[in-house]
């Protein structure tokens, strides 16, 4: 009877979940499909550069996305693209001219993604899968400061659990209306794709008809505000967002396609003169962002800290992004004192 039941379960496709495990990342980066030959990235992959890069201790980055043959991204939700099963995204991190890690994001099923990080070997010939817990102190990025390769749970903390996102491959990040003042902005290299290329090659489908004539853009009255909000959207918006709110915070840095004017930008609406739960040591209660007064803006305190209890973002970097702190400080100092939002 037991043998008959087992045969029936298999015949009906009712295999236990443990037996239907998703594909696992291979041991070597060279086995993931990134390369067509040793050290040669497959030309079929889509190279790209988000207009608002994430800060990672000053790392030089390279990024590629693979879509299965004949497949396309579902772009009906401009703020939440749906990638086809089989999509792979790689991001390479280099410090002082040496590759240190490459991360892989791989859609293995309709609602499942695999996360993996690979540490490069000494002769730079290949990279090896690191443990799920990550790899601390993988490379020195400044005297006495070392970069750590994140754990898989760290990856999920930013990219999401079920509604996983390829954070740098979005409508805003790939908009052809690129921000020339973006903090740490990277110039587009020959062959890199934008929304225009994805639409022309039918790799992005279901988008609004005027996507290219009215491409995504941070709504801002000044170049400084546009750059600041773009930076906050990229570096803070993965966690602080209205569709996945953190309890009790009402803090949102994520730009969406529904925003039509500066006053609607959540990076302003949820920070300007709004009280902060965080209080810097030795100071009175201060707002998240106080126009004209960077010193009272707790947003800057947290950006400029690398204490575990106050650092923001809490993951991904060991060094303060001093350029961003300086530029946002100037921006806050120049904001009008009277409310206009």
Secondary structure, DSSP 4 states (H G I P E B T S, - for coil): -HHHHHHHHHHTT---GGGGPPP---SBGGGTT-EEETTEE-TTSEE---SSPPPSTT-EEEEEEE--TT--EE-SSTTS-BPPTT-EEEEEEEETTEEEEEEEEEEEETTEEEEEEEEEPTTSS-EEEPPTT-EEEEEEEETTEEEEEPPHHHHHHHH-SSS---TTSSTTTT-SS--TT-TT--PPPTT---HHHHHHTT-EES--TTTTTT------SSHHHHHHHHHHHHHHTTTS-GGGPPTTT-------TT--SGGG-HHHHTTBT-B-S---TT----BSB-TT-GGG-HHHHHHT--STTT-SSSSS-SS--HHHHHHHHHHHHHS-SS---
